[in-house]
Amino acid sequence: MRAFHGQMSDNQPIRRSLAEKQKQLRDLRETLANMKSHTAASLRESVQKRIRQLEAELAAAPAMKAPAARGRDTGDRAPSRSPRRRPERG
C-alpha cells in the first residue's frame, strides 16, 4: 500500500522546534552518560554524532532568527490596511 503525500512514512525528516531539540539533546547526553562500558562502539559513536549535530543546529538557530526579528521591530510603519468603518446610516 502506498503512502499519501504528507504521511509520516514518506521518508522525510521530522521537523522539531527549538525546545524539542533542546530536550532531545538533554536526553541523548543522559543516554550517553548512562551507557555501560561494554556498549557497542558503533552505538556510542552514533549517539555522539547526533549530539554534535544537535549542538550545531542549536548554535545556528539564534543566528537564523536574528535577521527576521530585526525586520519586524520597526514601529514606524503604517498598518497594512485601513480599519473597517461602519456604513453610514441616513
C-alpha positions as CSV (number, residue, x, y, z in Angstrom):
1,M,0.0,0.0,0.0
2,R,1.4,3.4,-0.9
3,A,1.6,6.3,1.4
4,F,-0.3,9.5,0.7
5,H,1.6,12.8,0.5
6,G,2.5,14.2,3.9
7,Q,2.1,10.9,5.7
8,M,4.8,10.3,8.4
9,S,6.1,7.3,6.4
10,D,7.2,9.5,3.5
11,N,10.9,9.2,4.5
12,Q,11.1,12.9,5.4
13,P,13.0,14.3,8.3
14,I,10.9,15.1,11.3
15,R,10.7,18.9,11.9
16,R,11.3,19.8,15.6
17,S,11.0,23.1,17.4
18,L,13.9,24.6,19.3
19,A,12.5,23.4,22.6
20,E,12.1,19.8,21.3
21,K,15.7,19.9,20.0
22,Q,17.0,21.0,23.4
23,K,15.0,18.3,25.1
24,Q,16.4,15.7,22.7
25,L,19.9,16.9,23.3
26,R,19.5,16.6,27.1
27,D,18.0,13.1,26.6
28,L,20.9,12.0,24.4
29,R,23.5,13.3,26.8
30,E,21.8,11.4,29.6
31,T,21.7,8.3,27.5
32,L,25.4,8.6,26.7
33,A,26.3,9.1,30.3
34,N,24.3,6.0,31.3
35,M,25.8,3.7,28.7
36,K,27.7,0.7,30.1
37,S,31.3,0.1,29.4
38,H,30.5,-2.9,27.2
39,T,28.1,-0.9,25.0
40,A,28.9,-1.3,21.3
41,A,31.3,1.3,20.0
42,S,29.2,2.0,16.9
43,L,26.1,2.8,19.1
44,R,28.2,5.1,21.3
45,E,29.6,6.8,18.1
46,S,26.1,7.3,16.6
47,V,24.8,8.9,19.8
48,Q,27.8,11.2,19.9
49,K,27.4,12.1,16.3
50,R,23.7,13.1,16.8
51,I,24.7,15.1,19.9
52,R,27.2,17.1,17.7
53,Q,24.6,17.6,15.0
54,L,22.1,19.0,17.5
55,E,24.6,21.2,19.2
56,A,25.5,22.7,15.7
57,E,21.8,23.2,14.9
58,L,21.1,24.9,18.3
59,A,24.2,27.1,17.8
60,A,23.0,28.2,14.4
61,A,19.3,28.7,15.5
62,P,19.8,32.2,17.1
63,A,21.8,33.4,14.2
64,M,19.0,32.4,11.8
65,K,16.3,34.1,13.9
66,A,18.1,37.4,14.4
67,P,17.7,38.9,10.9
68,A,13.9,38.1,10.8
69,A,13.3,39.6,14.2
70,R,15.3,42.7,13.3
71,G,13.0,43.4,10.4
72,R,9.8,43.2,12.5
73,D,10.9,45.7,15.2
74,T,10.3,48.7,13.1
75,G,7.4,50.5,14.8
76,D,7.2,53.5,12.4
77,R,5.4,51.5,9.7
78,A,1.8,52.3,8.7
79,P,-0.7,49.5,9.1
80,S,-1.0,47.2,6.1
81,R,-4.7,48.1,5.6
82,S,-7.1,50.6,6.9
83,P,-9.5,49.6,9.6
84,R,-13.1,48.8,8.7
85,R,-15.7,51.5,9.0
86,R,-19.3,51.2,9.7
87,P,-21.6,52.1,6.8
88,E,-23.3,55.4,7.2
89,R,-27.0,55.3,8.0
90,G,-29.0,58.1,6.7
